[in-house]
């Protein structure tokens, strides 16, 4: 069977899940391997943050992964589709397809086309339905409805929070790195998975604050008090599998005890984790001490905080991150008396829409930063690359070192996910941030006397705070966003490195939609679905302001011979290695993620921090209407 044939069959598993009429297989006729699937009722919102739903999803993805061959996988998946919860099925089937060897080259359709109701406001879907009824013989295009107005100060950030690509990225990352991944069952280890959890979310927070500063807003105030009253939020989304709206959160609500977890538990877990950070060790279930070393500490803490299967002692350290999502999603109906849908924080494909997501993740990140503050700051010797000097760096856009951003119109097809009663196309037009194309030119002087292999690391950080004060390196470092990381060979003497922004190690190169996949575009044996993981390319650069927002562009070259990892991969599917790693292989960089901005910086100014193999360049970003 060709990859194209497999792709067509896989796509059929994900069509019209919001409205398709299902023929449920009687329990006694189900494959015994699917025993225990179907506990979470269809129509309910599946959450990979909630332990019970996640346990069932894990059982399903492990079963699908273990199918004898592709045909057996399809038989199991088709049957499970008829009675498993819709969201749970998509999550589990996606994880299995992503990792099965016989699915190499097969891509899961984008989540925004499987469940467009998670990305498109209710009002817009209703408008599309009316247009179809009025024009059944035509292709339809409707413009997306706004979800708020300027009375809400957070409305200025709605274009970022509701971006289709960023929400899809977050969903996809969590199927690449399932919290319950068991290496002994799935046959491979997710290298540095806990550290990736920390770094990907830390970068999301940094990116969000850069965006806020671009919009003339103050940096976000981290969530920090489990008793505090939260800001309000209304998602304007309705789940079409149940017909129930994602619940809104009125201003002033605070967390309440749930049936499965208390607010007190959350406080206790936080205290235990912070205590472990300062004791510099965690205790496992057998009360054995595991030292938090500079090499493994952040990875261990990432697993504890999420909490994932790798957590050293889940009963003691809890599940601070996951239960936080669940508590906030159920804040208006904590005991379930109103039988409401939870809010958008319950789901990885919708949670980025809520302002509290970023404040809560800044709270989580502050715990990680507490650990990072216990590590010895990097010395000049740690940072230097003897003999190598970065002479100058230029960002080549229409105007050098001056990048313009703009809003761009894009389309989202509804008919693969929703049965609208038409054979014609029905699309939603929406706008997203984008930027002009640009390249980097990095001039280097290699005075070491011979050729050198180097790792190039590029970061962007805001130059000023919300009051116009120059940010010192210590306050700037947690706002620095990684733009790229790649390997080059430096010839002896002077040389120039040119790099296109589209090759970025944090962004996904392309998203294949249903239409492309069914047409066979981008379907080949040489790729895997893992290539879909990454930050959207159009969101690489912060918005900037109408006057132009000033940023520092940091470029650093490090010795690749010290960065290289043994047994490095052949390079297949390393689209966004900074956020997503390399499939079933070691993370291809020995340095801590975020290096050199991952530890406390004691220098008073940026130039005090720099070594010859580093450079900082003034870059201005302007938003054009």
PyMOL commands that set and color helices and strands:
alter all, ss='L'
color gray80, all
select helices_A, chain A and resi 3-13+27-29+32-34+51-65+70-83+86-99+101-103+111-114+116-118+122-134+153-161+164-176+183-186+193-214+263-279+297-306+314-317+320-329+344-346+351-353+355-372+380-383+473-477+501-503+514-518+529-532+537-539+560-563+577-580+606-609
alter helices_A, ss='H'
color red, helices_A
select strands_A, chain A and resi 140-143+281-283+289-291+388-396+402-413+426-435+439-446+452-462+481-490+493-500+507-508+535-536+549-559+614-623
alter strands_A, ss='S'
color yellow, strands_A
deselect
rebuild
show_as cartoon
